[in-house]
Amino acid sequence: MYHILILEDEPEAAAALQAAIDRFAGETGERFDVTWLRSPIGMDEHQRYDLIFMDIDMPGMTGMEAAEELRERDRTTPLIFVTNLAAYAVHGYAVDALDFIVKPFTYGDFVLRMRRAMQA
């Protein structure tokens, strides 16, 4: 079983990711335990995930700031930014992001990134 974290402040966007993960699980037979947090503030720094989907534009602490903190203690967990702020894509390389998904996304876009993350 893979443990996935969705860091997303918008319930509709989190639900779209959850639906895509559920569909992918049904198609591949993989099992996923998904945790959704609306904010990185107060995130349990001892919890480990196999994959993190993170919005960039969140109140209180941006996804980029959260990714910088994450990378201080965890350099290996694949991180995929899911954002409507495509201009931040270049900054994602500074935190070793695996990829980006631009909202709104299609299931095809999601599958390409998910397969890449599963290989990582």
C-alpha positions in Angstrom: 0.0 0.0 0.0 1.2 3.5 -0.9 0.7 6.4 1.4 -0.2 9.6 -0.4 -0.6 13.1 1.0 -2.7 15.8 -0.7 -2.0 19.3 0.5 -4.7 21.4 -1.0 -6.8 24.1 0.5 -9.7 23.9 -2.0 -12.1 21.0 -1.3 -13.1 20.7 -5.0 -9.5 20.4 -6.1 -8.7 17.8 -3.4 -11.8 15.8 -4.4 -10.6 15.8 -8.0 -7.2 14.4 -7.0 -8.9 11.8 -4.8 -11.2 10.8 -7.7 -8.2 10.5 -10.0 -6.3 8.4 -7.5 -9.3 6.1 -6.9 -9.7 5.6 -10.7 -6.0 4.9 -11.1 -6.2 2.4 -8.3 -9.1 0.7 -9.9 -7.3 0.5 -13.2 -4.0 -0.7 -11.9 -4.9 -2.8 -8.8 -2.6 -0.6 -6.6 -3.8 0.3 -3.1 -3.5 3.8 -1.8 -4.0 5.3 1.6 -4.7 9.0 1.0 -4.5 11.8 3.6 -5.9 15.3 2.8 -4.7 18.4 4.6 -5.9 21.9 3.9 -2.7 23.5 5.1 0.9 22.5 5.6 0.8 24.4 9.0 0.9 21.8 11.7 1.8 19.0 9.4 3.2 16.0 11.3 6.9 16.1 10.4 7.4 12.5 11.5 4.7 11.1 9.2 6.2 9.7 6.0 4.5 9.5 2.6 5.3 7.7 -0.6 4.0 10.6 -2.7 2.9 14.2 -2.0 0.6 16.2 -4.2 0.9 19.9 -3.1 -0.9 23.0 -4.1 1.4 26.1 -4.3 -1.2 28.8 -3.6 -2.4 28.2 0.0 -3.1 30.7 2.8 -0.7 30.9 5.7 2.2 29.0 4.2 2.6 28.6 0.4 3.3 25.2 -1.0 6.7 26.3 -2.0 7.6 27.3 1.6 6.2 23.9 2.8 8.2 22.1 0.2 11.4 23.9 1.3 10.7 22.8 4.9 9.9 19.2 3.7 13.2 19.0 1.8 15.2 19.9 4.9 14.2 16.6 6.5 13.2 14.5 3.5 15.0 14.7 0.2 13.5 11.6 -1.5 9.7 11.6 -1.3 8.3 12.4 -4.8 6.6 15.8 -4.8 4.1 16.8 -7.5 2.9 20.4 -7.4 -0.8 20.8 -8.5 -1.4 24.4 -9.2 -3.0 27.0 -11.4 0.2 29.0 -11.0 2.3 27.6 -13.8 4.8 30.5 -13.4 6.1 28.7 -10.3 7.3 25.7 -12.3 10.9 26.9 -12.5 11.0 27.4 -8.7 9.9 23.7 -8.2 13.3 22.5 -9.3 14.8 24.2 -6.3 12.9 21.8 -4.1 13.4 18.8 -6.4 9.8 18.5 -7.5 9.2 15.5 -9.6 6.6 17.2 -11.7 3.7 19.7 -12.0 0.0 19.3 -12.8 -1.7 22.5 -13.9 -5.3 22.9 -12.7 -7.8 22.1 -13.9 -6.2 18.8 -15.0 -7.4 15.9 -17.1 -7.2 12.3 -16.0 -4.7 11.7 -18.8 -2.4 14.4 -17.4 -2.8 12.9 -14.0 -1.9 9.3 -15.2 1.3 10.5 -16.9 2.5 12.0 -13.7 1.3 9.2 -11.5 3.1 6.6 -13.5 6.2 8.6 -13.3 5.8 8.9 -9.5 5.2 5.2 -9.2 8.5 4.5 -11.0 10.3 6.9 -8.7 
